[in-house]
Amino acid sequence: MLYGEFGVTLCDEKRATPGYTLFSPLWQSATYIINMRGEVVHQWDWKGRPSAYGHLLPEGDLLWGETDFPGQDKGVQTGIRRVDWEGNVLWAHYDPTQHHDFRRLANGNFLYIGLEEIPAEAAKRVRGGLPDSELEGGKIESDYFREVTPEGETVWEWHTHTDLDIEKYVVCPLCPRGDYLHVNAIAETKDGGIMISCRHVNLIAVIDKKTNKFSWEHQDMDFGHQHDFHQLENGNFLLFANGAHTARSGPTGGSQVIEIDPATKDYVWTYKGDPPHTFNSRHISGCQRLPSGNTLICEGVCGRIFEVTPEGDIVWDYVSPYFASADLKGAGAKQNMVFRALRITPRLLKSPDA
């Protein structure tokens, strides 16, 4: 959908959830916090590009991904950092394979997604995908997960080639084989399980860290390569179903936000555009359930962040005015894309201007 206005285009003060919104425009060098009027109340300026996003810890510090190689593919970063309000580095863990998502766990450790080449024998077991779309030499990469202590010690790992029944999870016929699972989200359940979103196989799952096997899983081709899979306070799961490569992918299709009851796998709440094509982001994007019961949605491709009520009414709407340089190589040039956005409460802000 195309927009002629930028910034806040709608704010229903009576029904919108008060707070501030945190986001990092893709392929740019700043992270912003805006108020409900769309005004910047704080920003971090980076020497290089930030990663896709960052989030505030309960102490008010920012946990964010760092990219030292502008123009690099697949969102690969050099690691994650914890910085204070002024941008001073309080903690860092460097890993050139880290990508997409990262979390601080309830035990104080840090969890992130990494990318690695899988052994040839494992690569032979990968099914589906676009023919002849492996990497050079027929190689295939896939994801691993690593938990590290604040001191940088690795205490848990999961690897595609050792811990997954590869034959069971078939790559979408329109996705490349060289990037097998393409995990784009990782989170922790209330009981310590590890939630993952595997985009190229339309799979969401929870890993039991004791066995490294799935304790819960669900595939739905109609997700259309989902993002931002996480657990809500009520125990249900929430995700952004992009709607790519599905029957909904035509000009009248669209994306959805879906809440799932993990016990029954029923879809207990869904948001879609009215008409459907008015809400449509084929990749990136995210969602967040707010304390009011409303949901904040990041329609990433068009840089739109908006809030909806349980009934689907839009009560706050913002379109990012931050566009990447025309000199940027690749599809990101002149785009205002946003990978993920988060509404934060005033108690997390340290700025007197906020």
Residue pairs with C-beta under 8 A, 6 or more apart in sequence:
1 277
1 278
1 279
1 280
1 302
1 304
2 302
3 9
3 302
3 304
3 319
5 319
6 319
6 320
6 321
7 38
7 318
7 319
7 321
8 36
8 37
8 38
8 316
8 317
8 318
9 317
9 318
9 319
10 306
10 314
10 315
10 316
10 317
11 36
11 37
11 315
11 316
11 317
12 315
12 316
13 36
15 294
15 309
15 313
15 315
16 36
16 294
16 307
16 315
16 316
17 290
17 291
17 292
17 294
17 296
17 307
17 316
17 343
18 36
18 346
19 36
19 290
19 343
19 344
19 345
19 346
20 33
20 34
20 35
20 36
20 41
20 343
20 344
20 345
20 346
20 349
20 354
21 33
21 34
21 296
21 305
21 318
21 341
21 342
21 343
21 344
22 31
22 32
22 33
22 54
22 55
22 56
22 341
22 342
22 343
22 344
23 31
23 32
23 34
23 53
23 298
23 305
23 320
23 338
23 340
23 341
23 342
24 30
24 31
24 32
24 50
24 51
24 52
24 53
24 54
24 64
24 338
24 339
25 32
25 303
25 320
25 322
25 323
25 324
25 336
25 337
25 338
26 52
26 284
26 324
26 332
26 335
26 337
26 338
26 339
27 49
27 324
27 325
27 328
27 332
27 335
27 337
28 49
28 50
28 322
28 324
29 45
29 46
29 47
29 48
29 49
29 50
30 43
30 44
30 45
30 46
30 50
30 322
31 43
31 44
31 46
31 50
31 54
31 62
31 64
32 40
32 42
32 43
32 322
33 40
33 41
33 42
33 43
33 344
33 349
33 354
34 40
34 41
34 318
35 41
35 354
36 316
38 318
41 349
41 351
41 353
41 354
42 85
42 349
42 351
42 353
42 354
44 50
44 62
44 64
44 83
44 87
45 87
46 66
48 66
48 67
48 68
48 70
49 67
49 70
50 64
50 65
50 66
50 67
51 64
51 65
51 66
51 67
51 75
51 77
52 65
52 75
52 100
52 284
52 339
52 340
53 64
53 65
53 286
53 339
53 340
53 341
53 342
54 62
54 63
54 64
54 65
55 62
55 63
55 64
55 342
56 62
56 63
56 342
56 344
56 348
57 63
57 82
57 104
58 348
60 85
60 348
60 349
60 350
61 82
61 83
61 84
61 85
61 90
62 82
62 83
62 84
63 80
63 81
63 82
63 102
63 104
64 80
64 81
64 83
65 77
65 79
65 80
65 81
65 98
65 102
66 77
66 78
66 79
66 80
66 81
66 92
67 75
67 76
67 77
67 78
68 77
68 78
69 76
69 78
71 328
71 329
71 330
74 99
74 115
74 179
75 99
75 100
76 96
76 97
76 98
76 99
76 115
77 96
77 98
77 99
78 94
78 95
78 96
78 98
79 92
79 93
79 94
79 95
79 96
79 98
80 92
80 93
80 98
80 102
80 110
80 112
81 89
81 91
81 92
81 93
82 89
82 90
82 91
82 92
83 89
83 90
84 90
84 350
85 350
85 351
91 150
93 110
93 112
93 148
93 152
95 112
95 114
95 146
97 114
97 115
97 116
98 112
98 113
98 114
99 113
99 114
99 115
100 113
100 183
100 184
100 185
100 186
101 112
101 113
101 183
101 184
101 185
101 186
101 187
102 110
102 111
102 112
102 113
102 186
103 110
103 111
103 112
103 186
103 187
103 188
104 110
104 111
105 111
105 147
105 188
106 188
106 192
108 149
108 150
109 147
109 148
109 149
109 150
109 155
110 147
110 148
110 149
110 150
111 145
111 146
111 147
111 148
111 186
111 188
111 194
112 145
112 146
112 148
112 186
113 143
113 144
113 145
113 183
113 186
114 143
114 144
114 145
114 146
115 141
115 142
115 143
115 144
116 141
116 142
116 143
116 144
116 159
117 135
117 139
117 140
117 141
118 140
118 141
118 142
118 160
118 161
118 180
119 161
120 138
122 140
122 160
122 161
122 166
123 134
123 138
123 139
123 140
125 166
125 167
126 140
126 166
126 171
126 177
126 180
127 166
127 167
127 170
127 171
128 170
128 171
128 172
128 173
128 175
128 177
128 201
129 171
129 172
129 173
129 175
129 176
129 177
129 200
130 173
130 174
130 175
130 176
130 177
133 176
133 177
133 178
134 140
134 176
134 177
134 178
135 141
135 178
139 178
140 177
140 178
140 179
140 180
141 178
141 179
141 180
142 160
142 161
142 179
142 180
142 181
143 160
143 180
143 181
143 182
143 183
143 198
144 157
144 158
144 159
144 160
145 156
145 157
145 158
145 183
145 186
145 194
145 196
145 207
146 154
146 156
146 157
147 154
147 155
147 156
147 157
148 154
148 155
149 155
156 209
158 194
158 207
158 212
160 166
160 180
160 181
163 212
163 213
164 181
166 180
169 181
169 198
169 201
169 203
169 219
170 201
171 177
171 180
171 200
171 201
172 200
172 201
172 202
172 221
172 225
172 245
174 245
175 182
175 199
175 200
175 225
175 245
176 200
179 200
180 200
180 201
181 198
181 199
181 200
181 201
181 203
182 198
182 199
182 200
183 196
183 197
183 198
183 199
184 197
184 199
184 227
184 228
185 195
185 196
185 197
185 227
185 228
185 229
185 230
185 239
186 194
186 195
186 196
186 197
187 194
187 195
187 229
187 230
187 231
188 194
188 195
188 231
189 195
189 206
189 231
190 231
190 235
192 209
193 206
193 207
193 208
193 209
193 215
193 216
194 206
194 207
194 209
195 204
195 205
195 206
195 207
195 229
195 230
195 231
195 237
196 204
196 205
196 206
196 207
196 229
197 203
197 204
197 226
197 227
197 228
197 229
197 239
198 204
198 205
199 225
199 226
199 227
200 225
201 219
202 219
202 220
202 221
202 223
202 224
202 225
202 226
203 217
203 218
203 219
204 217
204 218
204 219
204 223
204 226
204 229
204 237
204 239
205 214
205 216
205 217
205 218
206 214
206 215
206 216
206 217
206 262
207 213
207 214
207 215
208 214
208 215
216 262
218 260
218 265
220 241
221 246
222 241
222 243
222 246
222 247
222 248
223 239
223 241
223 242
223 243
223 246
223 258
224 241
224 242
224 243
224 244
224 245
224 246
224 248
224 249
224 255
224 282
225 242
225 244
225 245
225 282
225 283
226 239
226 240
226 241
226 242
227 239
227 240
227 242
227 283
227 284
227 285
227 286
227 300
227 340
228 238
228 239
228 240
228 285
228 286
228 287
228 340
229 237
229 238
229 239
230 237
230 238
230 239
231 237
231 238
232 238
232 259
232 289
233 289
235 262
236 259
236 260
236 261
236 262
236 268
237 259
237 260
237 262
238 257
238 258
238 259
238 260
238 287
238 288
238 289
238 295
239 257
239 258
239 260
239 287
240 255
240 256
240 257
240 281
240 285
240 286
240 287
240 297
240 298
241 255
241 256
241 257
241 258
242 255
242 281
242 282
242 283
242 285
243 249
243 253
243 254
243 255
243 256
243 280
243 282
244 282
244 283
246 253
247 253
248 254
248 276
249 282
251 277
252 275
252 276
252 277
253 276
253 277
253 280
254 272
254 273
254 275
254 276
254 277
254 278
254 279
254 280
255 272
255 273
255 279
255 280
255 281
255 282
255 285
255 299
256 270
256 271
256 272
256 279
257 270
257 271
257 272
257 287
257 295
257 297
258 267
258 269
258 270
259 267
259 268
259 269
259 270
259 289
260 266
260 267
260 268
261 268
269 310
271 279
271 295
271 297
271 308
271 312
272 279
273 279
273 280
274 312
279 297
279 299
280 299
280 301
281 299
281 300
281 301
281 302
282 301
283 300
283 301
284 298
284 300
284 301
284 337
284 338
284 339
284 340
285 297
285 298
285 299
285 300
285 301
285 339
285 340
286 297
286 298
286 300
286 339
286 340
286 341
287 295
287 296
287 297
287 298
288 295
288 296
288 341
288 342
288 343
289 295
290 296
290 307
290 343
291 345
293 309
293 310
294 307
294 308
294 309
294 310
294 315
295 307
295 308
295 310
296 305
296 306
296 307
296 341
296 342
296 343
297 305
297 306
297 307
297 308
298 304
298 305
298 338
298 339
298 340
298 341
299 305
299 306
300 337
300 338
300 339
300 340
301 337
302 319
302 336
302 337
303 319
303 320
303 322
303 335
303 336
303 337
303 338
304 317
304 318
304 319
304 320
304 338
305 317
305 318
305 319
305 320
305 338
305 341
306 314
306 316
306 317
306 318
307 314
307 315
307 316
307 317
307 343
308 314
308 315
309 315
319 336
320 336
320 338
321 336
322 336
323 334
323 335
323 336
324 332
324 333
324 334
324 335
324 336
324 337
325 333
325 334
326 333
326 334
327 333
328 334
346 354
